[in-house]
Amino acid sequence: MDATAAPPTSTQEQQHDGDGRYGVLLYYKYAEVPDAPALVAFYEAHCRALALVGRVRVGPDGVNATLGGRMAALEKHVEEMSSNSLFDGTDFKLASCEDPLDERVARECGFTSLSVRLVKELVTLCSNPSLTAPEISFAGRHLSAAEFHLVLQSVGTSTNSEAATEKNDVVVLDARNLYETRIGKFDVPNVETLHPDIRQYSDLPLWIDEHTEKLRGKSIMMYCTGGIRCEMASAYIRSKGEGFENVFQLYGGIQRYLEQFPDGGYFDGKNFVFDHRISVGSLKDNILGTCLICGFTYDDYTSRCRCSHCRMLVLVCSTCQDSTKEYVCELCLRNGKPCCPTSLRQDCQTESELSESSAYGKPSISNKVSTSKAPMSTGSEQLKKLRILCLHGFRQNASSFKGRTSALAKKLKHIAELVFVDAPHELSFVYQPKPHPCCDKPSPPSFTARTKFAWLVSPNTSCHTEQEWKIADGPFGPLQYEKQTEGLEESYTYLENTIAENGNFDGILGFSQGAAMAALLCRRQQKTCGSPKFRFGIFCSGYLAPVGDLDSEPIRLPSLHCFGGGGEGHDRQIASRASTELACMFEEDRRTIVEHDMGHIIPTRPPYIDRVKEFLCNFM
């Protein structure tokens, strides 16, 4: 087969199902974007005007979008983007579907809000920053769904000796993750199909490197959900040179194939999708997946059960689901990870109220550590408690944060040891003056202030090191954190030194600015060491700090994000949208989101504390 011919032009028309119908739109375009920030701003305004939700990623190399909304609005969006020459030849995959019914699933898939981000690259093929990504111009030849099917048919049904030789020259390669392949994949008689069994896309290059002899000299038929992952992966294979020239990719992915072949064709099972639909099947309606526990046929990911070690999605049928039991995926079992069921315990019901001023200051260094310890459980097996580094919020300190999380520490006393540290930047004593009926000049607070600290501070602000109150330079505002852009490197160094001096930590917990700093630390460790040094992270009322190196690669860390929702009882200091944006920086399949109605706090009453316990017990 010749892999040098031009790709086909998509002529498939979208189905219009009426103004009121809900729909999902997927598309990507690899092309040089002359002004990426301007395009981001356009997407923000345009999509919000059409009440669209979902994810848009804009980079210098193109655009990747997954959007949901009313069909009429999505059609207007397609019409608008099609008028831009940047999107010439783009395959807009628009499908009507039911409205999102499970809010929890929709929220986890990012389909309750709009997230538009500027990234360095559309997809991160390799997590090693020292390796250069292949040129997208090396990508394999596009085959339409009909062409892809015809090739499979020709090698899968012929019986003569010449065809038998051709069968040996063709391999089908799935570019998706293991949890996707579990419920659906191509199955061609007498044709070898390779399933890499990877947790994440960035693991694919290593698999390719380890299986080059299976690919050398073959005609490689690649496929994925919608096509974008095959672009860079096929380019990576072809960049290996002689023997790897004939790489072909299914244009439009499994989605276009099932539209062309509603009976499923050579695709068995369901197509896993990254939106509220979870999966899309064919008329075959056969089930490939099996329950992890009992082995019965099952392919529904609605329960969002996850591996206790790596947080990858696993299939557990409704009969076997048990919120107090660990689930261990195939890959972790293969690597010798144990399964240790842990029962959870309920304690008293109190709340831990946390508050932060939105004032600001200038840094000086402090080095204090405070630890909250509790005796071990007296059960038949004494488990080692998890050691968690706790980062306080802006204008707090280790002592006050320890006091305000005392109820949390009590609830977790059999599970975790909390270690509190002061941030390195000492803040001045400031207050917001209030008019007094008896005097013209506002008076400072009458109590003696305790030193407060910050991980990030605002630039060009005055700092009074004397232990006395000063009037704030400006009013306290809920968006003050957006101006706190300095002091990052000092905080990085300080935390790394703290970790070195106080031993290893299993996890990290941050509140508000502390959560933002914890995320920045994990990203820095991933870039410099290959992965974060923690086993997990808990991010409470967090936000995406407007500093640091933000690229398209997600943070590869099991994470729990706890924040106030957008309704009654919402967080008045950090909007739920800001906390959701921070959560989206972490791998989707390894993050857990807990929304509550308690405001700007870490809740310690059921059911919220139960979710925290369940998350932590995964790492005992």
PyMOL commands that set and color helices and strands:
alter all, ss='L'
color gray80, all
select helices_A, chain A and resi 36-49+71-82+85-87+103-108+136-138+145-157+161-168+178-181+201-210+212-215+228-238+253-260+330-334+398-404+406-411+480-483+488-502+513-529+576-583+588-590+608-617
alter helices_A, ss='H'
color red, helices_A
select strands_A, chain A and resi 22-30+53-59+62-70+93-97+114-118+141-143+170-174+184-186+192-194+219-223+247-250+267-269+271-272+279-280+352-353+369-372+386-391+416-421+425-427+430-431+452-454+470-471+507-511+536-540+559-564+591-596+601-602
alter strands_A, ss='S'
color yellow, strands_A
deselect
rebuild
show_as cartoon
